[in-house]
Amino acid sequence: MTATKNILVIGGGVAGIQASLDLADKGINVYLVEREPSIGGIMALLDKTFPTNDCSICILAPKMNECFANPNIRILTNSELISLEGEAPDFRATIVKKARFVDEKKCTGCGDCTQKCPVKVPNKYNMNLDKRKAIYLPFPQSVPRIMTIDKERCLKFTKDKCGNCIKVCKAGAIDYEQNDEKIVLDVGAVIVASGFEIYNPSDMFEYGYGKYSNVKTAMEYERLICASGPTGGHLVVEPGGERPKRLGFIQCVGSRDLSRKNPYCSSVCCMHATKEAMLAKEHYDDIETYIFFLDLRAVGKNFQQYVDRAKKDYGIKYLRARPGRIMENEEKGTLTIWYDDLIDPHIQSIDVDMVVLCTALMPSSTAPKMGEILGIELDEYGFFCAKDPLANPVCSTKKGIFIAGYCAGPKDIPESVAEASGASARASEVIAQSGGGDVP
Amino acid sequence: MNSEQEQPRIGIFICHCGTNIGGFVDVPDVAEYAKTLPNVVHAEHNLYTCADDGLTSIKNAIKEHNLNRLIVASCTPRTHAPLFQHTCESAGLNPYLFEFVNIREHCSWVHMKEKEEATLKAKDLVRMGVARANLLQPQAEKKVDVIPKAVVIGGGVAGMSASLSLANQGFKTYLVEKRDQLGGMVRNYYKLTPTNIDAVELIENMASELKKCENIEMLMSSTVKDVEGYIGNFKVTVEGDTDKTLEVGTIIVATGAQEYKPDGLYEYGKDDRVVTTIELEKMMRGKELEGIDHVIMIQCVGSRGEAIPYCSRVCCMTAIKNAIYLKEEFGIGVNILHNEIRVYGDDYEALYRKAQEIGVHFNRFGENNKPNVINENGKLTVEMFNEGLSRVEEYPADLIVLSTPMVNIPEAEELSKMLKVPLGQDRFFFEAHVKLRPLDFATDGIYLCGTAHAPATIPEAIAQGYGAASRASIPLTRGYVQVEAITSYVDENKCRGCGKCVEVCEYKALELIKLDTGREVTRSNEVLCKGCGTCATTCCNGAISMKHFSSEQIISMIEAALTEPALVKPLTNGFKPNIIAFCCNWCSYAGADLAGVSRFQYPPNVRIIRVMCSGRIEPNFVFKAFEKGADGVLVTGCHIGDCHYISGNQKAEDRMNMVRNIVHMLGLEKDRFGLVWISASEGQKFAELMTDFISKIKELGPTPFSIKK
């Protein structure tokens, strides 16, 4: 049996993108499988990145475009792995590419269809804070730049009406008859970079998420403060629409919390809260920002210096406390945060206009099923586990299958990028099969 | 398309970058203004020019308007130039006909409070870009073969992992280790979580894997003494048991870190019962813990302070692991005195919970109350304000363990100079991009991993080792690299054959040859030339020109920056000086970019002109700037010893000292001219220097030349 020179990468976030580029630059054929209609993952939705406040999509978009332009990478969006047979280096993967009802070869991404589409749907890419159309491009920098029809909401599918998009599309790309496609791929190795999910704090009664409109999650905040977000980069207090004057960030919402089943630390929230508070200060000079935290985990390169700057130059206040309760003050329209300060221990409160919950980042809910398909093991929390978590990171429990990024445990962007390159190196070894060492 | 003969047809794309530029600069106004500039036939503005629709409109505009020059005014060429150059290429335009104008890092992000002036500055920068674009010429890149071998410097866990992966991918790999055994820092440790493996056993397992690889040649007790060459063709001189010169295509830096010695802190060095973490690990290895019933560990000793501001990432976990082993294997009680416990992720948080469950005590002293060690009557006690309990407590100790940070090894300084790669302000090696290129240096062909980059855990260092192997294997696999066409070109009709340029070239890229007429002239070797431009600056006869950074192009930018009176005039009452700053591509331009991303604000009076090296700055550039009305001129470059081109900045220093005197002779104050060194990691310093220089020039007032305007 000869090893094939193909590698399957699962997940089109920053880790999957980096893994694909490293491999493709070496002449290896990559199939990059992404469940969503665009690659980019969570990083594409962030406003800035810590500890430099560099613009997230600005630095990611060139890499996304590079994936698209690289002749060795075939991007399969709207796609999922349904089976994997064989052993390294002779795997056979079956992918289902779901119909997007738009011919990928014909669509130019012009957006005429979106303009004429009469259906408005909550926009998942803006955390449902605004509306998109039933035929849509997820976000401006989407790769590939191809429209997708939301079958659940499109009038053609639900009521057999409308058909505006097919009428206006000059490229003739709309195809209501398109079927799901099964694609069988022979690959020598697999890299899993399937990312994470964000904890929904609706069941945490004490913080009032879902009940009080000015209690947001950090991910919602990222979209609000981002220029391409639902408010064009402005923070607004509902219902009046004025800007908040005081902002509270609460750390460890659903994480480091045995009762919420997420005992671990999500690793990035202390830093993204610091960044988000700094961004608020940059947008509004006089805004007051408070970060409620337990242990401030500024452990990465230049992170401590970043936090020191947040305190000194930006005047961001850090309070060591896990707030017990948030209550809405209906008259004033403010939110009262009740907390027991760990340094000055008695119950205190502070009034703010908006609360940002820094929620746990969790293993993907589809990870157990994917683990089953791939034949690799998960740890007690639901992250993919390494063959040897100390000595052999990036190698899964099965030969020829590698894990990178958040799906293998909490980590930040540069760690995900480094691991993705690491997984690429190990996957390349499987394909090269020379040198004398054991194939990982 | 032959752009040399054709009238330039310039297309310009101005990016809002969401609100990153659009929020602080009136982008549509800048686009309207751009349309008025010479040979601009198309100008538009985009929400994100780098997005797919932005790139598509560039391609369409090139075809539709028959553009033969392209300008994008957005962020920095250091991250985005390749993207737009590819776009040019795919639309049939030579990538050297592309000009980048940085209106984000150098404008909108550093003038966030001055939208009107930031807009004027953006127009100036665009005008400068248009001036240069008018003079751009197409260039052809050369392909250079890559030696399919690599060298890994450092045989700790990161370097071993990198070597193993490179060898398994089929590449001959040299592993250079300064000690006589592999394993680096980890060799000192006791057992390791979560697998409880003995640290030495972990290393031996890895070493035996390496020994199986025929492709790996280990050079033990050896150090790197010299590095020459460039991506694909490095010559690395190694001194040790056997001296050798290694010819390799890529280099991985995996030189590790070391434990900070807390001399003078907490009785360390005075009392044997005060030790560092690694000293404790050695005691545990040797089972030398007789008579010890209770251990007090103090966290953040030396770190998170003034001298070492960073958090060392691994100390909390290491302390907790050791506390668990002390308790479970040696029956020793432990208190960990900490500022806060920074165990991130899943496994380490679990370890923290386990330690609490088995009775390891955690006592928080908080940010401003460091503990005291009292050594009286032969007894050690730690006195500390317990923040959680709001009271002072005393902890008797048989042994005090100080958790000190990792610091870079002293040899790193010299190695960074040899490799021409920077160290950060924390003295660790400084990567190409904090977020997306953590394992690359800005210099092609050199990569980094492990604790040489920053403190890291063992699995993190191993993953980085593999990652660096991936990055380093890309050119090795391809077998060739394309070298930039920024090289010197000698006009033999002008060359007098004096040979001064041959003397200053560090790369032996120039040589004197005899023509048939018997006259000697210099000839440039494009493959050897690295493009610094020091030779062109040295040539008295103007016989050497630099492709893509010609004197005419640079002077056109100086003139453009200073010749549009509407923009030079003060906006309000008071003197607003105009300052030209020359920045080198590798250090000071990158420092200016970092000032931008970090939002370090400085006044909007500076116009930056990028050159490859400070050695490229001709005295005439400075004089021209003053003549055209600059109130101050700054030449900036890499710190001495860090020059990307070995010694370009030293030559600049010699030349600029002379320039300063001439400036004075012209009747201008010496302080109007500055020469400063700024590294890629010194964003804050860049902003401070600009602020200081501008206020100095404001005090001096306008020059006779600038008043005339």
Interface residues (C-beta under 8 A of the other chain):
Chain A: V14 Q18 D22 D25 K26 G27 T49 P51 T52 N53 D54 C55 I57 C58 I59 L60 A61 P62 K63 N65 E66 F68 A69 G109 P140 Q141 S142 V143 P144 R145 C226 A227 S228 G232 G233 R256 P263 Y264 C265 S267 E282 L294 D295 L296 R297 A298 V299 G300 K301 N302 F303 Q304 Q305 D308 R320 L342 I343 D344 P345 D379 Y381 F383 A386 D388 P389 L390 A391 N392 P393 V394 G409 P410 K411 I413 P414 E415 V417 A418 E419 A420 S421 G422 A423 S424 A425 R426 S428 E429 A432 S434 G435 G436 G437 D438 V439 P440
Chain B: H16 C17 G18 T19 N20 G22 G23 L47 Y48 C50 A51 D52 D53 L55 T56 C75 T79 H80 P82 L83 H86 S90 M112 L164 S165 A167 N168 Q169 G170 L192 T193 P194 T195 I197 L202 N205 M206 E209 L210 K212 C213 E214 N215 R304 P309 Y310 C311 R313 E340 I341 R342 V343 Y344 G345 D346 D347 Y348 E349 A350 R353 G366 E387 G388 S390 G424 D426 F428 H433 V434 K435 L436 R437 P438 L439 C449 H453 A454 I458 P459 E460 I462 A463 Q464 G465 Y466 G467 A468 A469 S470 R471 S473 I474 T477 R478 L594 V597 S598 R599
